[in-house]
Amino acid sequence: MTAIISGSMAYDTIMVFGDRFRNHILPDQVHILNVSFLVPELRKEFGGCAGNIAYNLKLLGGEPLPLATVGADFSPYAEWLERCGIERRYLRVVPGSYTAQAYITTDIDDNQITAFHPGAMSVAESVDVPPDAGARIGIVAPNGREGMIQHAEQFRAAGIPFIFDPGQGLPMFQGEDLLHFVDQATWVAVNDYESQLLRERTGLSLEALAERVEALIVTRGGKGSRIYADGRCIEIPAAAPDAVKDPTGCGDAYRAGLLYGLLNALDWETTGRIASLMGAIKLAHNGTQNHSFTLDEFRARYRQAFGRTL
C-alpha cells in the first residue's frame, strides 16, 4: 500500500472574501487593475500537493512517502506529519530557503486568486525518486519544473507506474513536453480546465490522449468526473458534500482516492467514486488537512452517497 508522492509541500494562507470578485473587477479596466479585497477571515494551513495527497491517502489506510524539497521553516509541518504518521525520509531541507508559500483568496462563488512563492520547491530536482523504497505506485503532482521532469523519468526508469497530475504546473510545459510526460506515465489526471489546455498544447483530443495511457481522468467539480479507459468514457457522479466551505485541496483529496483504488486493484467505477467522495469530504472543511474519518465511517458515507457497498 506504499505510494511515492512527488509534489510540493507548502504553507497555505487562506483568505475568504465575503463578496464576488466580479462585482469589484471592471472588465474594461483590467489593463489598469488595482483592487483591494477586505478579508475578515484568514487561516494559515499546512498544504502543498504532496502534503495534501499524502494526508488523504493516509486517512484511507495507505502508506504515502512524500518526495519534496522544503525550507528551513518546515519544523511545524514536520511535527504535524509525525503526528499523522506520515514518513519524512524523502523530504529534503534546503538551507536558506522558505518552504513554498501559497496565498489564496476565495470569494463566495468559490473563485480563487492565488499568489505562490516557490521557495525550496524551485530545486525539487535535488531529491530523487528512491527505486528501492518498496513503492507500488507513484504520482508526479505540481512541483518545480525540473523536479517534475526528473521524477517522471526516474519513476519510468525504476519501473514504478505513476499518475501524471500536472495541475497548476501545466502552463510551464509546451506540447512536446506534455506528450513526453503522457508517454512515460501510466495514468493522467487533470481537471476540466486543464484538460482543455492539455488538448490545445498537444493538439490531441482527450480520446487520443487516453489511448496513450491506461486511463485519463478528468474532474469536473460538481458535475462529477470522467474516466477514459479501455476505449470507454466512464461517468463518475459527484458525491454530495455535507457543506460547501473551501474548495482548496479537493483535487488532491480526489487524487488520493485514485491512488487508493489503484493500490487495491479496484475497478474504475469504484475507484472514481472513492475519489469523488474524498473530494466531497474535503469540501465540507476549511483548509486542506483538517478533515478526518475512520474507514468504517468512510464506508458508511460511500454507501449513503452511491447506494452500494465498498
N, C-alpha and C positions, 0 to 999 in steps of 0.2 A: 504493500500500500504506500510505498515511498515515491514521491514526485519531487523533481528539482524545479523550483520556481525562479526562473530568471526574470528580473524586472526591477523596478525602482522601489526603494524604501524611502519614505518621506514623512515629514510632519505636515499636516493639513491645518490651515487656519480657515475656518468656515464661517462666513458671514451671511446672514439672512436679511434681505431687503424686503420690507413688507408691502411692496407695490410691484408693478410690472415695468421692466426695463423700457418697453416700447412706449410707455407714457412719458418718458423722460429723454428719449433719443429721437431727434428730428431727422428723418431720412434725408432731407435735402441739405442737412448741415453736418453730415458725418465727416466731411473733409476738414472740418474745424472742431472736431469733437472735444468737448471739455465738460465732463459731467462728474458729479459727486453724489454718492448714494449714502444716506443715513442708514446705518446697520445696527440697530439696538441689540441684536443677538449675535454673539461671537463665541466660537468654540475652537479650542486647539485639540487636535486629534492625532492619533497615530494613523498613518496611511501609506501610500505608495502601492503600486500594483502588486509587487511581490509580497509585501506585508499583508495586504488585504486578501489576496488569493490564499496565502498560507494560513491565515487566521480562519477563513471559511472552510478550507479543506480539513483543518484540524477539528473543527466542530463536527464534521461528518465522520470523523474517525480515521482520517488519513494521516500520513506522516510526511508533512511538507519539509523540504530543505530549501529555504530561500537563498538565492545566489545574487549578491549585490555588493555595491560599494557604499559605505556610509561615512558620515563625518565625525569629527571629534566630539560633537554634541549628542551622540547617539545613546548615551548611557540610560536615559529614562525609557527609551524604546526597547533597549536590550533587556531591561528589567521586566518590562511588560511581556516580551516574548518568552522569557524564562518562566513567568507566572503561567503563561498559556501552554507551556510545554513544547514550544517550537524551537528546534535546533538553530544555533547561530554559527556553526563551524564554517559556513561558506559566506559569511558576511565579513568583508574586509574594511577596516577603518582607514580612511585616508587622512593623515595628519594635516592640519591647517585648512581643512575644508569643512563646510557645513553639510549636514545631511540635506538632501533635496527638500525644498520647501514649496508647498502649493498654497496659494491664497485664492480662495474660491468665494465668490459672491453669487448667491442664488436668489431669484425672485419668486413670487408666489405662483408663477406658472412653471416652476422648476427649470427655467432657463438659467444658464450659468455663465459667468465671466470669470476666467481663471488667469492668474499670473503665476508663473512657475520658475523657481530658481533651481537649476540642476545640481549645483554643488558637487559633491563627490560622485554623483551619478555620471558626470562627464567622463570619468575614467572607468566606467563599468567593465571595459575590456581587460582591466588589470586583475580580474578574478576569473578563473577558468571553470568550465563545467567539469566536475570530477567524474571520470569514466568508471571509477571503482566504488561508487557510493551505494551500489545496490538499487539504484532508482529504476523503476519500471517504465517511467514516463516523464516528460518534461513539458515546459511551456516557455516560450520566448514572448514575454509581455513587454509593454513600453519601458524603455530604458535609454541609456546613452546610445547614440547611433552605432558606434564601433562595437560596443558591447553586444548589441542585438545581432549584428553581423557575425561576430566571433562566436557567440554562444550557439547560434543556429548551426554554424559549421561544425562546432565541437559536438553538439548533440548528434548530428548526422554521422560524424566520424566514429563516435562511441557506439553507434547503433541503438541510440535511445530514441524511440518515437516521441514526437513533440507537437504541441499546438503552436502555430504561429498566430499571435494576437497583437497586431501592430498598434491598435488603439490610436491614442493621440500622437504616437510616433510615426504614423503612416506618412504625413506630409514630408518627412525627412528623406523619403526614398522615391526614386523615379521608377518607371515601369519595369525596366530591366532588373533593377534591384529587387523589386517586389516579386517578380516572376521567379527569381533565383530563390528567394525565401520560400515561396509556394512549393517549388520543386524539391526543396530539401525537407519541408515539413510533411507530417503525416495528416494533420488536420489544420484548418484555418478557421479562426473565429473573429468576426467583425460585427459592428452594429450597422444599422441601415444606412446611415450617412457614410460610414467608412466603406461599405460595400459599393456605393456609387463612386467614391473616389478611387477605389481599387479597380473598378471597371474602366474608368476614364484613363487611368495611368497605364494599365496593362493592355487596353484595347480588347479585352476579352469579356464575354458575358459571364454571369455567375455560373451558368451551367458548364461553360467551357473551363472555368477555373476549378469547379468541383471535380471535373474529370481528371485533374492533375493530383488530387489528394483523395484520401479515404472519405473525407466529409468536409463540407463548407458550412459553417454555422453562421446565420445572420440574425441578430437580435433586433426586435422591433418595438421595444418599450411595452406599452400597454396593449399592443396588438399581438404580443407573443413573439415567437421566433420561428425561423425556417431552417431546416437541416437538409442540405442537398447531399444525398449519399446513395450509392448503389443505383444511380440513374433515377432516383425519386426525389421529390421535394416533400419533406415531412413537415406538416404544420403542427407546431407545438403551442398549445394555448397558454395565455398568461395566467399566472396564479393571482388571485385577488389578495392584495395586502390588507392587513388589519388597519393600517393608516398610511397616508402619504406624507412623509416627513422630510426625507432627504434622499435624493437620487444618487448622491456621490457614493461610488463604490458598488453600485448594484451590478454593473458589468463584471466586476472582479468576483463578486459572490456567484454570479452565473457561471463563470469560468471554473470556479472551484467545483461546482456541480458537474460540469463536463468532465473534469479530471476524475472525480469520484466514480462516475459512470464508466469511464474508460478503464480505470484501475480494476473495476469489478466486472468487466466484460458484459455490461448491461446493453440491451438494445437501445436504439436511438430514441424511440418513443419514450422509454423510461428515463434515459439519461437527460433528454431535453426537459422533461417535466421536473426532474430533481433540480436542474439548473434554474428553471423558471421559478420554482418555489424558493430557492435560495435568494434570488433577486428580490422577490416579494417580501421575504422576511427582513432583509436588509433595509428595504424601502421604508418600512414602518419604524425605523430607528434613526436617530440623528447620529452622524459620524459613521465611519466605515467598519469599526471593530467593537461596537457596543452591544450588539445583539448576541444572544446565546440560546441554546436549546439542548435537550438530551436527544439521543437517537430515537427513543420511544415517542417523544413529543414531535419530532420531525415526521416520523411515520404516520402519526395521527393527523398531522396537518396535510400530508400528502394525500391520505385517503379522503379527507374532507374537501380538498381542492380539486381532485381529479376523479373521485369515485372509484378508485382502485387501490389495491394494497401494494406495498413496497417490500 
